[in-house]
Amino acid sequence: MTSESKTVGQYTEKELIERIASIIGKPKRRDILIGIGDDTAVVKGSGDSKLLYTSDMLVEEIHFDRSLISPRTLGRRAMAVNLSDLAAMGAEPQYALVSLALQSSYPMAELEELYAGMVEMGNRFKVTIIGGNLSSTGSQMVIDLFLVGCTSGRIFTRSGAKVGDDIYVTGTLGGAHAGWLALEAYGNRAEKTYAELVKMHQEPIPRIKVSRLLADTDIVTSMTDISDGLSTDLTHICSASHVGANILWSQLPIHDLVHDFENMTGADTRLVVLDGGEDYELLFTARPGSAKALAEIARRARVPITAIGRIVPRNSGIRLVEGEKSSPIEAKGWSHFGAGNR
Amino acid sequence: MTSESKTVGQYTEKELIERIASIIGKPKRRDILIGIGDDTAVVKGSGDSKLLYTSDMLVEEIHFDRSLISPRTLGRRAMAVNLSDLAAMGAEPQYALVSLALQSSYPMAELEELYAGMVEMGNRFKVTIIGGNLSSTGSQMVIDLFLVGCTSGRIFTRSGAKVGDDIYVTGTLGGAHAGWLALEAYGNRAEKTYAELVKMHQEPIPRIKVSRLLADTDIVTSMTDISDGLSTDLTHICSASHVGANILWSQLPIHDLVHDFENMTGADTRLVVLDGGEDYELLFTARPGSAKALAEIARRARVPITAIGRIVPRNSGIRLVEGEKSSPIEAKGWSHFGAGNR
């Protein structure tokens, strides 16, 4: 079948991005350091400085359910997930533009709360909303944020991992997805029983501080944030770096409540942790022998940093090691279109 | 009634923007030269340079009808209307990010054409697409573009018009709205009978060249682009500059085909020209005595520049002068929400 008769739902997100990149062609401007395909775009500023641009869209019913999240929390979340992309590159956030499509029946009080939430999360990381636009829509609400960041130091990309590098993750894993499953299953009642998990889903904390500390060192060889799930985001790094990876199941910093959640609901912790996504933690590779320096950075940023595996040659593939056994890890995390999970 | 029980549809766009600006508060960062409320945001770059950021969202069924516009033309249009915002500020366009929400049933071939159209219009003005994101949606398609521009020279704002300044407009007026009315009334058949008008609506040409030439002079005192309609966009300038305006009906550069369109369809040329919008021409004020210099710029840019009136004191209001008569001009152009037309 040619593209003539196919729909976008028949392509993986990676295939769609590759197709789009080929239409755009190789950048002609020399000032474009990183174009389509990483967490943010990067262009040359004056001197050593670099400017970073990213956008992330939240669509009602796809990314959020207005009956399950308050407008203020939604505002905080929209800002946080965009900030996470800047954290993944090691940049300092600066400005945001907010594009909103709203039904004209949308309550004014909710609009005010939504902005208050974005401002709140923005202020926490010194980001100012400087523009945007409002549009009406006949259907689902859309929130699209554009963020601008800068750095005069190192930037992290997905493509620098080398065989022998250690693989690290910040914070804990699985909490956000368990929270989402709880909301799906129990609706607003989940906020009582699974309050902490729900909060981890709805209000991720972008790892700006630890990222900026890491950018001051030469430890990190590649980085991304865990938005689509460990399996998918690790695949992004391995694919961009042309390497494989071994992940040690026993080392994964699974949130305690995720185990409790499994006990209570029967949810599969393995799927939650590997494929769940939306933890917005940083996943990165580091030169061998960086453990001590990373422990110090973890202490200063007050965020755990855990070694979870090692980069191996590409032909060894991406594998999950559990005791004596090992099994392939496939990118089964979040994908926007139907074909994403194959 | 307090905002507690009101919907966004009960506010004008201006009121919504003012409310949002008050939630965001005064920018704390000194590097923000222009925040919310003009055609683009402007921040300080290094040295004399300034960086400009703007975004504009097109929502299916609100801004376009997929049965009446080809995906390639839609791509060109999406890029052009964003470029027009940079033209209105006098900036040089540099980069674009594209956020798309699509149903998974959207044909891949149309996605390719949509990008090809954006790339085509971008190349014409040396803009490269460097990023963005794709999302699925259960309903209407959304295209949100974020543009980055720069300048080391003058920037134009809406707020510098002075009493006695002349008011100018580039190109012609009314063609785009007449084209839209033709499409509304006759669907695809309009493309035959009213081909030129339809093209003016679907494929506006951003006035980057004339804007950059004007930025090299000290002639211009305020500027915006005509996106919402002459009446609304002139009101934006007058309101930001605390002045009034007299517009001479006999001087307006109404496109010839608009008169023909009136003869054939009975459409009210006055409404089309004053309130229609989407011409994406530049509307600006200039120091008295600039006519000769402007004629030279018009010649170099190959775009007509026409004097259409004069800035007067605020208490004289904004008026349309027709021979001996004059009548108030009210902002009756495009507004996204219901209350816009009051």
Boltz contact constraints between the chains, C-beta under 6 A:
constraints:
  - contact:
      token1: [A, 3]
      token2: [B, 108]
      max_distance: 6.0
  - contact:
      token1: [A, 3]
      token2: [B, 109]
      max_distance: 6.0
  - contact:
      token1: [A, 4]
      token2: [B, 109]
      max_distance: 6.0
  - contact:
      token1: [A, 6]
      token2: [B, 108]
      max_distance: 6.0
  - contact:
      token1: [A, 7]
      token2: [B, 105]
      max_distance: 6.0
  - contact:
      token1: [A, 7]
      token2: [B, 107]
      max_distance: 6.0
  - contact:
      token1: [A, 8]
      token2: [B, 102]
      max_distance: 6.0
  - contact:
      token1: [A, 8]
      token2: [B, 106]
      max_distance: 6.0
  - contact:
      token1: [A, 8]
      token2: [B, 108]
      max_distance: 6.0
  - contact:
      token1: [A, 8]
      token2: [B, 111]
      max_distance: 6.0
  - contact:
      token1: [A, 9]
      token2: [B, 104]
      max_distance: 6.0
  - contact:
      token1: [A, 16]
      token2: [B, 134]
      max_distance: 6.0
  - contact:
      token1: [A, 20]
      token2: [B, 115]
      max_distance: 6.0
  - contact:
      token1: [A, 23]
      token2: [B, 115]
      max_distance: 6.0
  - contact:
      token1: [A, 23]
      token2: [B, 116]
      max_distance: 6.0
  - contact:
      token1: [A, 24]
      token2: [B, 119]
      max_distance: 6.0
  - contact:
      token1: [A, 24]
      token2: [B, 129]
      max_distance: 6.0
  - contact:
      token1: [A, 27]
      token2: [B, 128]
      max_distance: 6.0
  - contact:
      token1: [A, 29]
      token2: [B, 128]
      max_distance: 6.0
  - contact:
      token1: [A, 32]
      token2: [B, 130]
      max_distance: 6.0
  - contact:
      token1: [A, 35]
      token2: [B, 130]
      max_distance: 6.0
  - contact:
      token1: [A, 36]
      token2: [B, 131]
      max_distance: 6.0
  - contact:
      token1: [A, 41]
      token2: [B, 130]
      max_distance: 6.0
  - contact:
      token1: [A, 41]
      token2: [B, 131]
      max_distance: 6.0
  - contact:
      token1: [A, 46]
      token2: [B, 46]
      max_distance: 6.0
  - contact:
      token1: [A, 53]
      token2: [B, 97]
      max_distance: 6.0
  - contact:
      token1: [A, 55]
      token2: [B, 97]
      max_distance: 6.0
  - contact:
      token1: [A, 55]
      token2: [B, 99]
      max_distance: 6.0
  - contact:
      token1: [A, 55]
      token2: [B, 132]
      max_distance: 6.0
  - contact:
      token1: [A, 55]
      token2: [B, 133]
      max_distance: 6.0
  - contact:
      token1: [A, 55]
      token2: [B, 146]
      max_distance: 6.0
  - contact:
      token1: [A, 56]
      token2: [B, 133]
      max_distance: 6.0
  - contact:
      token1: [A, 57]
      token2: [B, 99]
      max_distance: 6.0
  - contact:
      token1: [A, 57]
      token2: [B, 101]
      max_distance: 6.0
  - contact:
      token1: [A, 57]
      token2: [B, 133]
      max_distance: 6.0
  - contact:
      token1: [A, 57]
      token2: [B, 135]
      max_distance: 6.0
  - contact:
      token1: [A, 59]
      token2: [B, 101]
      max_distance: 6.0
  - contact:
      token1: [A, 59]
      token2: [B, 135]
      max_distance: 6.0
  - contact:
      token1: [A, 59]
      token2: [B, 137]
      max_distance: 6.0
  - contact:
      token1: [A, 61]
      token2: [B, 138]
      max_distance: 6.0
  - contact:
      token1: [A, 62]
      token2: [B, 136]
      max_distance: 6.0
  - contact:
      token1: [A, 97]
      token2: [B, 53]
      max_distance: 6.0
  - contact:
      token1: [A, 97]
      token2: [B, 55]
      max_distance: 6.0
  - contact:
      token1: [A, 99]
      token2: [B, 55]
      max_distance: 6.0
  - contact:
      token1: [A, 99]
      token2: [B, 57]
      max_distance: 6.0
  - contact:
      token1: [A, 99]
      token2: [B, 144]
      max_distance: 6.0
  - contact:
      token1: [A, 101]
      token2: [B, 59]
      max_distance: 6.0
  - contact:
      token1: [A, 102]
      token2: [B, 8]
      max_distance: 6.0
  - contact:
      token1: [A, 104]
      token2: [B, 9]
      max_distance: 6.0
  - contact:
      token1: [A, 104]
      token2: [B, 337]
      max_distance: 6.0
  - contact:
      token1: [A, 104]
      token2: [B, 338]
      max_distance: 6.0
  - contact:
      token1: [A, 105]
      token2: [B, 7]
      max_distance: 6.0
  - contact:
      token1: [A, 106]
      token2: [B, 8]
      max_distance: 6.0
  - contact:
      token1: [A, 107]
      token2: [B, 7]
      max_distance: 6.0
  - contact:
      token1: [A, 108]
      token2: [B, 3]
      max_distance: 6.0
  - contact:
      token1: [A, 108]
      token2: [B, 6]
      max_distance: 6.0
  - contact:
      token1: [A, 108]
      token2: [B, 8]
      max_distance: 6.0
  - contact:
      token1: [A, 109]
      token2: [B, 3]
      max_distance: 6.0
  - contact:
      token1: [A, 109]
      token2: [B, 4]
      max_distance: 6.0
  - contact:
      token1: [A, 111]
      token2: [B, 8]
      max_distance: 6.0
  - contact:
      token1: [A, 115]
      token2: [B, 20]
      max_distance: 6.0
  - contact:
      token1: [A, 115]
      token2: [B, 23]
      max_distance: 6.0
  - contact:
      token1: [A, 116]
      token2: [B, 23]
      max_distance: 6.0
  - contact:
      token1: [A, 119]
      token2: [B, 24]
      max_distance: 6.0
  - contact:
      token1: [A, 128]
      token2: [B, 27]
      max_distance: 6.0
  - contact:
      token1: [A, 128]
      token2: [B, 29]
      max_distance: 6.0
  - contact:
      token1: [A, 129]
      token2: [B, 24]
      max_distance: 6.0
  - contact:
      token1: [A, 130]
      token2: [B, 32]
      max_distance: 6.0
  - contact:
      token1: [A, 130]
      token2: [B, 35]
      max_distance: 6.0
  - contact:
      token1: [A, 130]
      token2: [B, 41]
      max_distance: 6.0
  - contact:
      token1: [A, 131]
      token2: [B, 36]
      max_distance: 6.0
  - contact:
      token1: [A, 131]
      token2: [B, 41]
      max_distance: 6.0
  - contact:
      token1: [A, 132]
      token2: [B, 55]
      max_distance: 6.0
  - contact:
      token1: [A, 133]
      token2: [B, 55]
      max_distance: 6.0
  - contact:
      token1: [A, 133]
      token2: [B, 56]
      max_distance: 6.0
  - contact:
      token1: [A, 133]
      token2: [B, 57]
      max_distance: 6.0
  - contact:
      token1: [A, 134]
      token2: [B, 16]
      max_distance: 6.0
  - contact:
      token1: [A, 134]
      token2: [B, 336]
      max_distance: 6.0
  - contact:
      token1: [A, 135]
      token2: [B, 57]
      max_distance: 6.0
  - contact:
      token1: [A, 135]
      token2: [B, 59]
      max_distance: 6.0
  - contact:
      token1: [A, 135]
      token2: [B, 336]
      max_distance: 6.0
  - contact:
      token1: [A, 136]
      token2: [B, 62]
      max_distance: 6.0
  - contact:
      token1: [A, 136]
      token2: [B, 336]
      max_distance: 6.0
  - contact:
      token1: [A, 136]
      token2: [B, 337]
      max_distance: 6.0
  - contact:
      token1: [A, 137]
      token2: [B, 59]
      max_distance: 6.0
  - contact:
      token1: [A, 138]
      token2: [B, 61]
      max_distance: 6.0
  - contact:
      token1: [A, 139]
      token2: [B, 139]
      max_distance: 6.0
  - contact:
      token1: [A, 139]
      token2: [B, 140]
      max_distance: 6.0
  - contact:
      token1: [A, 140]
      token2: [B, 139]
      max_distance: 6.0
  - contact:
      token1: [A, 142]
      token2: [B, 142]
      max_distance: 6.0
  - contact:
      token1: [A, 144]
      token2: [B, 99]
      max_distance: 6.0
  - contact:
      token1: [A, 144]
      token2: [B, 144]
      max_distance: 6.0
  - contact:
      token1: [A, 146]
      token2: [B, 55]
      max_distance: 6.0
  - contact:
      token1: [A, 146]
      token2: [B, 146]
      max_distance: 6.0
  - contact:
      token1: [A, 336]
      token2: [B, 134]
      max_distance: 6.0
  - contact:
      token1: [A, 336]
      token2: [B, 135]
      max_distance: 6.0
  - contact:
      token1: [A, 336]
      token2: [B, 136]
      max_distance: 6.0
  - contact:
      token1: [A, 337]
      token2: [B, 104]
      max_distance: 6.0
  - contact:
      token1: [A, 337]
      token2: [B, 136]
      max_distance: 6.0
  - contact:
      token1: [A, 338]
      token2: [B, 104]
      max_distance: 6.0
